[in-house]
Amino acid sequence: MKLTHTFIKSLIATNVLAALTVSSFFSNAQESQPAASEDVEVIEVKGFRGSLIKALEAKRDAANTRESIMAEDIGKFPDLNVAEAIQRVPGVAISREGGEGRNIVLRGFSPGFTRTTLNGMEVPAGSDGLDSGGVTVNNSRAFDFHVFASELFNRIDIQKTQTASIEEGGIAGTVDMYSARPFYNPGFNSTLSLKGGYNDLTSEVDPRFAFLASNTFADNTFGTLFSVAVSDRSVRQEGFGSMRWEPTNRIGNGTWGDTSGLTTINGTPSNYCGAEEAISCLWVPRLPRADFFGNEQKRIGVTGSLQYKPNDDMLFTLDILHSELENDRRNYNSMEWLVNRGAPGDFQGQSPVSFTVDESGKVLVAGSFENVTSWYESRYQVSDSIFDQYVLSGDIQLNDRWSLDLMAGMAKNDADREEIRYYYRSFSS
């Protein structure tokens, strides 16, 4: 008992000493502070370094695991595409179409597992493909970030873990995008951006235009902002395609048809698949073809924002965003139907003449055929994606402990595509 009593007395004495030390420290700190009449020089860091500092502070203040991307200045968000800006963040990868980022992969999950909000409201955004591989309009939960021009935004937060305030729906995480607002930088601001890129394959110049103007009035209690971004882009692809490779025993009736004319086989085919003939196990291109793809893309984005702050405890915001993405595509293919067997006619009847097989005996490296059916395809596609959003939000600080967040809005995305295809084919004799 005596030992315990002594320990408690010692602990109390230690606490008193610590309190006296802290009090003495603050007393000395107050005495060392400059007089109120002295001028204090304030250094404000702006530009790219300033945006990194703001993003770091936002990450430090977050209660969860969060990454943030801040605009260098109003109307100066990094990169020309929102998806390509987000890929700067650790744990984020993107998918590309036509040389442009479209969807994101967060923490290894597919794009459909990421929830996306715009100005605090969950929104849909879908469009058509941008290259020859895009054959359907996006009707999944995946968000098409290329629908919007990057100049329309000032901040993006990537929430990698949940908090109580984040709505459910994003297993991989949540991406919060915020368009520009007048109170982001009070006073009058304007920015004009003109860019252009030359493509020597299309022999065309791809222009990009962005303009933003904002101002605050009545002692910074009311603010307005307007921005517009317009861009044209030409994509052209020329090359050779295989339309995937498969063993011939998985295609059609599993044989090469008439092989009586096959006089030369360089290499030894492997009968690993157990087909009647070893040559039917060879991996071959399904539709070897020459490819041409051209896409004319136009993107228009417009934002408007009104903010009203009657006092330090109230802030009301109206955000309006409109975006259009139009793609005009032409695709031409010249295909050879090498894997269809049977009597001549109806895309069939080719006869092998010579084969060259790789060292494994499983892949057809080269070959000569007779009675081959040729197929010529001409495809024309026009697609449009139109996005509109209206959000009215309010932030009211009731007292030191209670605050009220209000939001009402509407978002709509219409994606449509029209397609015309022509096919021409030859008949084997």
Buried (B, 14 or more C-beta within 10 A) or exposed (E): EEEEEEEEEEEEEEEEEEEEEEEEEEEEEEEEEEEEEEEEEEEEEEEEEBBBEBBEEBEEEBEBBBBBBBBBBBBBBBBBBBBBBBBEBEBBEBEBBBEBBBBBBBBEBBBEBBBBBBBBBBBBBBBBBBBBEBEEBBEEBBBBBBBBBBBBBBBBBBBBEBEEEBEEEBBBBBBBBBBBBBBBBEEEBEBEEEEEEEEEEBEBEBEBBBBBBBBBEEEEBBBBBBBBBBBBBBBBBEEEBEEEEBBBBBBBEBBBBBBEEBEEBEBEBBBEBEBEBBBBBBBBBBBBBEBBBBBBBBBBBBBBBBBBBEEEEBBBBBBBBBBBBBBBBBBBBBBBBBBBBBEBEEBBBBBBBBBBBBEEBBBBEEBBBEBBBBBBBBBBBBBBBBBBBBBBBBBEBEEEEEEEEEEEBEBEBEBEBEEEEEEEEEEBE
